[in-house]
Amino acid sequence: MRAFIEAKVKFKKQMQNGKIKEVSEPYLVKALSFTEAEARVTEEVRPYISGEFSVSAVTKSNVIEVFYDPEGDFWYKVKANFISLNEKTNTEKLTSSYYLVQAHDFRSAYDNFLKGMKDTMADFTIASITETKIMDVFE
């Protein structure tokens, strides 16, 4: 089963002040394995990075779904708590799930998440929305 994997690409980048600095940029890839994720990120970023670069880290992400917005410049991670009822003890149980939402600001991230979840039958609450450093997502 494909999962979202975060891959960090390390390379030398010319900054606005003209200095060259080594940077590490994270990307999210939907892949079957770390090897596939590394190959996919390498293929996707090669046209945009001049000079040498390397995939410095590959880790499994806890993101389960991505909501896109073509007008969005940033990626926000949304933690949603789903509420279920334990019928044996008659108590509520919270299960957390993480989503990545593309948006141009916090408010549009909130709106885009709710729009993406509009057909969800389960009850949920939004526990947090945080801006990430993810540069792009490759499905």
N, CA and C of each residue as an Amber inpcrd file, in Angstrom:
protein
   417
   0.8410000  -1.1860000   0.0000000   0.0000000   0.0000000   0.0000000
   0.8850000   1.2470000   0.0000000   0.5090000   2.1990000  -0.8020000
   1.2690000   3.4440000  -0.8750000   1.0380000   4.2670000   0.3780000
   2.1010000   4.9160000   0.8160000   2.0410000   5.7820000   1.9920000
   2.7760000   7.0720000   1.6690000   2.5050000   8.0920000   2.4510000
   3.2300000   9.3440000   2.2730000   4.5540000   9.2550000   3.0020000
   5.6210000   9.5960000   2.2820000   6.9780000   9.5410000   2.8030000
   7.6040000  10.9190000   2.6210000   8.2520000  11.3980000   3.6750000
   8.9250000  12.6940000   3.6060000  10.3950000  12.4790000   3.2510000
  10.8390000  13.1910000   2.2340000  12.2360000  13.0920000   1.7970000
  12.8490000  14.4810000   1.8330000  14.0320000  14.5880000   2.4520000
  14.7270000  15.8790000   2.5330000  15.8540000  15.9070000   1.5110000
  15.8850000  16.9940000   0.7470000  16.9000000  17.1730000  -0.2860000
  17.8760000  18.2390000   0.1830000  19.1620000  17.9130000   0.1870000
  20.2040000  18.8350000   0.6290000  20.9850000  19.3030000  -0.5940000
  21.1560000  20.6340000  -0.6990000  21.8890000  21.2070000  -1.8200000
  22.3730000  22.6040000  -1.4650000  23.2220000  23.1560000  -2.3330000
  23.7170000  24.5240000  -2.1290000  22.8330000  25.4740000  -2.9230000
  22.3800000  26.5180000  -2.2310000  21.4320000  27.4680000  -2.8210000
  21.9890000  28.8780000  -2.6790000  21.8240000  29.6640000  -3.7320000
  22.2460000  31.0580000  -3.6570000  21.1270000  31.8550000  -3.0090000
  21.4690000  32.5380000  -1.9240000  20.4900000  33.3070000  -1.1700000
  20.2890000  34.6830000  -1.8170000  19.3170000  35.4370000  -1.3400000
  19.0080000  36.7460000  -1.9120000  20.1660000  37.7220000  -1.7700000
  20.9890000  37.5530000  -0.7430000  22.1220000  38.4570000  -0.5520000
  23.3430000  38.0320000  -1.3760000  23.2010000  36.9660000  -2.1850000
  24.2780000  36.5210000  -3.0580000  25.1570000  35.4320000  -2.4820000
  25.0480000  35.1770000  -1.1930000  25.8620000  34.1450000  -0.5640000
  25.2970000  32.7580000  -0.8830000  26.1960000  31.7900000  -0.9050000
  25.7930000  30.4030000  -1.1430000  25.6920000  29.7080000   0.2070000
  24.5630000  29.0310000   0.4260000  24.3110000  28.3770000   1.7010000
  23.7830000  26.9660000   1.4320000  24.2120000  26.0150000   2.2620000
  23.6750000  24.6630000   2.1350000  22.3230000  24.6120000   2.8360000
  21.3070000  24.1470000   2.1150000  19.9510000  24.0860000   2.6580000
  19.4160000  22.6560000   2.5340000  18.3940000  22.3850000   3.3060000
  17.7050000  21.0980000   3.2590000  16.2170000  21.3910000   3.1350000
  15.6170000  20.9190000   2.0430000  14.2020000  21.1790000   1.8010000
  13.4200000  19.8700000   1.8300000  12.3040000  19.8210000   2.5810000
  11.5020000  18.6010000   2.6450000  10.4390000  18.5500000   1.5410000
  10.2120000  17.3460000   1.0440000   9.1790000  17.0710000   0.0530000
   8.3720000  15.8760000   0.5450000   7.1120000  15.8110000   0.1550000
   6.2690000  14.6840000   0.5220000   5.9730000  13.8880000  -0.7480000
   6.1510000  12.5680000  -0.6670000   5.9830000  11.6940000  -1.8280000
   5.0700000  10.5380000  -1.4430000   4.1760000  10.1780000  -2.3440000
   3.3670000   8.9830000  -2.1170000   4.0760000   7.8410000  -2.8260000
   4.5280000   6.8530000  -2.0600000   5.3380000   5.7760000  -2.6260000
   5.1250000   4.4860000  -1.8490000   5.5800000   3.3850000  -2.4590000
   5.4930000   2.0700000  -1.8250000   6.6540000   1.8090000  -0.8790000
   7.8020000   2.4480000  -1.1530000   8.9920000   2.1890000  -0.3450000
   9.8490000   3.4430000  -0.2530000  10.8130000   3.4210000   0.6630000
  11.7520000   4.5280000   0.7780000  12.5650000   4.6700000  -0.5010000
  12.9300000   3.5560000  -1.1060000  13.7170000   3.5740000  -2.3370000
  12.9460000   4.2580000  -3.4610000  11.6690000   3.9080000  -3.5970000
  10.8310000   4.5390000  -4.6140000  10.6770000   6.0340000  -4.3370000
  10.5070000   6.4090000  -3.0790000  10.3590000   7.8190000  -2.7060000
  11.6230000   8.5970000  -3.0460000  12.7840000   8.0270000  -2.7270000
  14.0510000   8.6930000  -3.0240000  14.2340000   8.8810000  -4.5270000
  13.9210000   7.8540000  -5.3080000  14.0480000   7.9410000  -6.7630000
  13.0840000   8.9760000  -7.3360000  11.8830000   9.0050000  -6.8200000
  10.8640000   9.9440000  -7.3150000  11.2420000  11.3910000  -7.0050000
  11.7040000  11.6560000  -5.7930000  12.1120000  13.0160000  -5.4210000
  13.3020000  13.4460000  -6.2730000  14.2550000  12.5540000  -6.4570000
  15.4270000  12.8630000  -7.2840000  14.9930000  13.2500000  -8.6920000
  14.0710000  12.4860000  -9.2600000  13.5660000  12.7630000 -10.6040000
  12.8270000  14.1030000 -10.6700000  12.0340000  14.3930000  -9.6500000
  11.2090000  15.6130000  -9.6500000  12.0210000  16.8840000  -9.4240000
  13.0460000  16.8550000  -8.5630000  13.7730000  18.0830000  -8.2410000
  14.9670000  18.3380000  -9.1610000  15.4350000  17.3190000  -9.8720000
  16.6190000  17.4590000 -10.7360000  16.5230000  18.6750000 -11.6810000
  15.3970000  18.9190000 -12.3580000  15.3390000  20.0750000 -13.2710000
  15.4360000  21.4470000 -12.5840000  15.1700000  21.4950000 -11.2840000
  15.0940000  22.7750000 -10.5850000  16.3230000  23.1110000  -9.7510000
  17.2120000  22.1480000  -9.5700000  18.3970000  22.3780000  -8.7450000
  19.6290000  22.2720000  -9.6230000  20.4070000  23.3610000  -9.6460000
  21.6510000  23.3120000 -10.4130000  22.7640000  22.8260000  -9.4860000
  23.6290000  22.0170000 -10.0190000  24.7170000  21.4890000  -9.2000000
  24.3200000  20.1970000  -8.5190000  25.1670000  19.7920000  -7.5850000
  24.9500000  18.5280000  -6.8850000  23.9100000  18.6770000  -5.7790000
  23.1960000  17.5950000  -5.5560000  22.2500000  17.5260000  -4.4420000
  22.1440000  16.0770000  -3.9990000  21.6200000  15.8820000  -2.8020000
  21.4280000  14.5240000  -2.3140000  20.1500000  14.4540000  -1.4930000
  19.5710000  13.2770000  -1.4630000  18.4330000  13.0270000  -0.5840000
  19.0370000  12.6180000   0.7490000  18.9500000  13.5050000   1.7360000
  19.6660000  13.3060000   3.0010000  18.8790000  12.5280000   4.0430000
  17.5580000  12.4780000   3.9220000  16.7470000  11.7460000   4.8920000
  15.4370000  11.3230000   4.2460000  14.9860000  10.1420000   4.6170000
  13.7080000   9.6270000   4.1350000  12.9950000   9.0230000   5.3370000
  11.8000000   9.5550000   5.6530000  11.0500000   9.0700000   6.8100000
   9.5750000   8.9190000   6.4620000   8.9260000   7.9910000   7.1430000
   7.4980000   7.7910000   6.9420000   6.7500000   8.9700000   7.5720000
   5.7640000   9.4560000   6.8660000   4.9630000  10.5710000   7.3650000
   3.6670000  10.0380000   7.9680000   3.0920000  10.7840000   8.8930000
   1.8110000  10.3890000   9.4630000   0.6320000  11.0250000   8.7200000
   0.8890000  11.7060000   7.6070000  -0.1640000  12.3040000   6.7890000
  -0.9150000  11.1850000   6.0670000  -2.2550000  11.2310000   6.1250000
  -3.0400000  10.1970000   5.4570000  -3.7130000  10.6870000   4.1780000
  -3.8480000  12.0090000   4.0360000  -4.4920000  12.5460000   2.8400000
  -4.0210000  13.9720000   2.6060000  -4.0380000  14.3830000   1.3310000
  -3.5980000  15.7230000   0.9480000  -4.7480000  16.4250000   0.2400000
  -5.0020000  17.6760000   0.6220000  -6.0050000  18.5100000  -0.0380000
  -5.2710000  19.6330000  -0.7720000  -5.4780000  19.7180000  -2.0750000
  -4.7540000  20.6650000  -2.9200000  -5.5610000  21.9400000  -3.1500000
  -4.8410000  23.0340000  -3.3520000  -5.4120000  24.3110000  -3.7530000
  -4.4120000  24.9460000  -4.7100000  -4.7360000  25.0200000  -6.0120000
  -3.7760000  25.5560000  -6.9860000  -3.3140000  26.9790000  -6.6900000
  -4.0810000  27.7180000  -5.9120000  -3.7050000  29.0900000  -5.5800000
  -2.8620000  29.1680000  -4.3050000  -2.6760000  28.0260000  -3.6310000
  -1.9360000  28.0120000  -2.3730000  -0.4370000  27.9810000  -2.5730000
   0.2680000  28.7270000  -1.7220000   1.7300000  28.7710000  -1.7580000
   2.3600000  27.9550000  -0.6400000   1.5940000  27.6290000   0.3880000
   2.1300000  26.9920000   1.5810000   1.3970000  25.6790000   1.8460000
   2.0380000  24.8470000   2.6730000   1.4320000  23.5760000   3.0940000
   1.2130000  23.6220000   4.5980000   0.0010000  23.2920000   5.0080000
  -0.3720000  23.2920000   6.4150000  -0.7230000  21.8640000   6.8400000
  -0.2730000  21.4850000   8.0280000  -0.5940000  20.1720000   8.5660000
  -1.7570000  20.3370000   9.5360000  -2.8100000  19.5780000   9.2990000
  -4.0110000  19.6570000  10.1380000  -4.1390000  18.3600000  10.9270000
  -4.2810000  18.5090000  12.2350000  -4.5350000  17.3620000  13.1070000
  -6.0230000  17.3650000  13.4160000  -6.6860000  16.2890000  13.0240000
  -8.1240000  16.1610000  13.2780000  -8.3500000  15.0060000  14.2420000
  -9.1660000  15.2490000  15.2390000  -9.5360000  14.2030000  16.1890000
 -10.9240000  13.6890000  15.8380000 -10.9910000  12.3950000  15.5460000
 -12.2750000  11.7760000  15.2410000 -12.8510000  11.1900000  16.5180000
 -14.1440000  11.4040000  16.6980000 -14.8170000  10.9870000  17.9180000
 -15.5950000   9.7030000  17.6340000 -15.2960000   8.6710000  18.4200000
 -16.0500000   7.4200000  18.2980000 -16.5280000   7.0250000  19.6850000
 -17.5640000   6.2460000  19.7050000 -18.1510000   5.8360000  20.9740000
 -17.8080000   4.3800000  21.2430000 -17.2170000   4.1080000  22.3930000
 -16.9420000   2.7460000  22.8300000 -18.2330000   2.2240000  23.4500000
 -18.8620000   1.2720000  22.7750000 -20.1770000   0.8090000  23.2200000
 -20.1130000   0.0020000  24.5140000 -18.9790000  -0.6300000  24.7900000
 -18.8540000  -1.4170000  26.0140000 -18.7970000  -0.5230000  27.2510000
 -17.9760000   0.5290000  27.1720000 -17.8120000   1.4080000  28.3320000
 -18.6640000   2.6750000  28.2280000 -19.2930000   2.8630000  27.0870000
 -20.1340000   4.0310000  26.8340000 -19.3630000   5.3400000  27.0100000
 -18.1080000   5.3420000  26.5440000 -17.2820000   6.5460000  26.6080000
 -16.8230000   6.9260000  25.2070000 -16.4910000   8.2040000  25.0480000
 -15.9800000   8.6930000  23.7710000 -14.4890000   8.4240000  23.6650000
 -14.0530000   8.0890000  22.4600000 -12.6370000   7.8490000  22.1930000
 -12.2110000   8.7720000  21.0630000 -11.0590000   9.4140000  21.2250000
 -10.5280000  10.2850000  20.1830000  -9.4230000   9.5590000  19.4210000
  -9.4980000   9.6180000  18.1090000  -8.4630000   9.0540000  17.2500000
  -7.9480000  10.1860000  16.3680000  -6.6440000  10.4360000  16.4190000
  -6.0590000  11.5360000  15.6510000  -5.6460000  11.0830000  14.2550000
  -5.8750000  11.9500000  13.2880000  -5.4210000  11.7480000  11.9140000
  -4.8220000  13.0600000  11.4250000  -3.8440000  12.9450000  10.5220000
  -3.1380000  14.1220000  10.0270000  -3.3570000  14.2930000   8.5360000
  -3.5710000  15.5270000   8.1200000  -3.8270000  15.8720000   6.7300000
  -2.8880000  17.0050000   6.3370000  -2.5560000  17.0660000   5.0590000
  -1.7580000  18.1680000   4.5400000  -2.6580000  18.9830000   3.6220000
  -2.6980000  20.2820000   3.8530000  -3.5940000  21.1700000   3.1170000
  -2.7750000  22.2750000   2.4690000  -2.9720000  22.4490000   1.1770000
  -2.3010000  23.5310000   0.4600000  -3.1780000  24.7790000   0.5370000
  -2.5660000  25.8990000   0.8810000  -3.3320000  27.1420000   1.0330000
  -2.3930000  28.3350000   0.9840000  -2.9660000  29.5410000   0.8680000
  -2.1190000  30.7370000   0.8480000  -2.0470000  31.4230000   2.2110000
  -2.9060000  31.0110000   3.1600000  -2.8080000  31.5230000   4.5220000
  -3.5600000  30.5810000   5.4660000  -3.4890000  30.8830000   6.7580000
  -4.0870000  30.0210000   7.7720000  -5.5920000  29.8630000   7.5550000
  -6.2700000  30.9620000   7.3010000  -7.7360000  30.9280000   7.1450000
  -8.1480000  30.0560000   5.9610000  -7.4270000  30.1890000   4.8360000
  -7.7850000  29.3710000   3.6740000  -7.4110000  27.9080000   3.9130000
  -6.3950000  27.6330000   4.7360000  -6.0730000  26.2490000   5.0970000
  -7.2520000  25.6310000   5.8640000  -7.7920000  26.3890000   6.7970000
  -8.9600000  25.9410000   7.5640000 -10.1430000  25.6740000   6.6320000
 -10.4270000  26.6270000   5.7460000 -11.5470000  26.4860000   4.8110000
 -11.3340000  25.3240000   3.8480000 -10.1040000  25.1800000   3.3160000
  -9.8100000  24.0960000   2.3750000  -9.9340000  22.7280000   3.0480000
  -9.5280000  22.6550000   4.3110000  -9.6660000  21.3920000   5.0380000
 -11.1400000  21.0380000   5.2000000 -11.9480000  21.9890000   5.6350000
 -13.3820000  21.7160000   5.8170000 -14.0410000  21.3490000   4.4900000
 -13.6270000  21.9970000   3.4050000 -14.1650000  21.6690000   2.0830000
 -13.7850000  20.2390000   1.6980000 -12.5480000  19.8400000   1.9870000
 -12.1110000  18.4900000   1.6690000 -12.8010000  17.4290000   2.5160000
 -13.2450000  17.7970000   3.6960000 -13.8810000  16.8480000   4.6150000
 -15.4100000  16.8920000   4.5630000 -15.9760000  17.6390000   3.6350000
 -17.4210000  17.8620000   3.6390000 -18.2590000  16.5800000   3.5060000
 -17.7260000  15.5540000   2.8580000 -18.4820000  14.3110000   2.6980000
 -18.2060000  13.2890000   3.8050000 -17.4210000  13.6740000   4.7960000
 -17.0860000  12.7640000   5.8900000 -18.2830000  12.6050000   6.8160000
 -18.6140000  11.3600000   7.1020000 -19.7650000  11.0790000   7.9600000
 -19.3840000  11.0970000   9.4390000 -18.1140000  10.8890000   9.7480000
 -17.6750000  10.8030000  11.1450000 -17.5910000  12.1930000  11.7720000
 -17.8140000  12.2330000  13.0720000 -17.6590000  13.4810000  13.8210000
 -16.1740000  13.7150000  14.0850000 -15.7350000  14.9580000  13.9050000
 -14.3370000  15.2780000  14.1740000 -14.2150000  16.7100000  14.6630000
 -13.0910000  16.9750000  15.3200000 -12.7420000  18.3340000  15.7060000
 -11.3380000  18.6080000  15.1880000 -11.0480000  19.8550000  14.9150000
  -9.7080000  20.2400000  14.4820000  -8.8980000  20.5630000  15.7270000
  -7.8440000  19.7930000  15.9480000  -7.0070000  19.9900000  17.1330000
  -5.9350000  21.0350000  16.8730000  -5.3810000  21.0580000  15.6480000
  -4.3480000  22.0530000  15.3410000  -4.1680000  22.1950000  13.8310000
  -3.6880000  23.3660000  13.4690000  -3.2830000  23.6580000  12.0870000
  -1.9380000  24.3690000  12.1850000  -0.9080000  23.7890000  11.5650000
   0.4190000  24.3920000  11.6170000   1.0210000  24.4600000  10.2260000
   1.7100000  25.5530000   9.9630000   2.4000000  25.7040000   8.6880000
   3.6290000  24.7960000   8.6940000   3.8740000  24.1350000   7.5760000
   5.0290000  23.2380000   7.4640000   6.0700000  23.8630000   6.5470000
   7.2290000  23.2310000   6.4660000   8.2930000  23.6810000   5.5710000
   8.2980000  22.8880000   4.2730000   7.3040000  22.0170000   4.0850000
   7.2460000  21.1750000   2.8870000   7.1670000  22.0570000   1.6520000
   8.0360000  21.7450000   0.6850000   8.1260000  22.5360000  -0.5350000
   7.1020000  22.1010000  -1.5810000   6.8670000  20.7840000  -1.6940000
   5.9390000  20.2740000  -2.6990000   5.5230000  18.8430000  -2.3410000
   4.4430000  18.3890000  -2.9720000   3.9480000  17.0340000  -2.7670000
   3.8940000  16.3520000  -4.1200000   4.4160000  15.1140000  -4.1760000
   4.4010000  14.3200000  -5.4030000   3.5970000  13.0590000  -5.1480000
   2.4520000  12.9360000  -5.8260000   1.6020000  11.7500000  -5.6500000
   2.0500000  10.6520000  -6.5840000
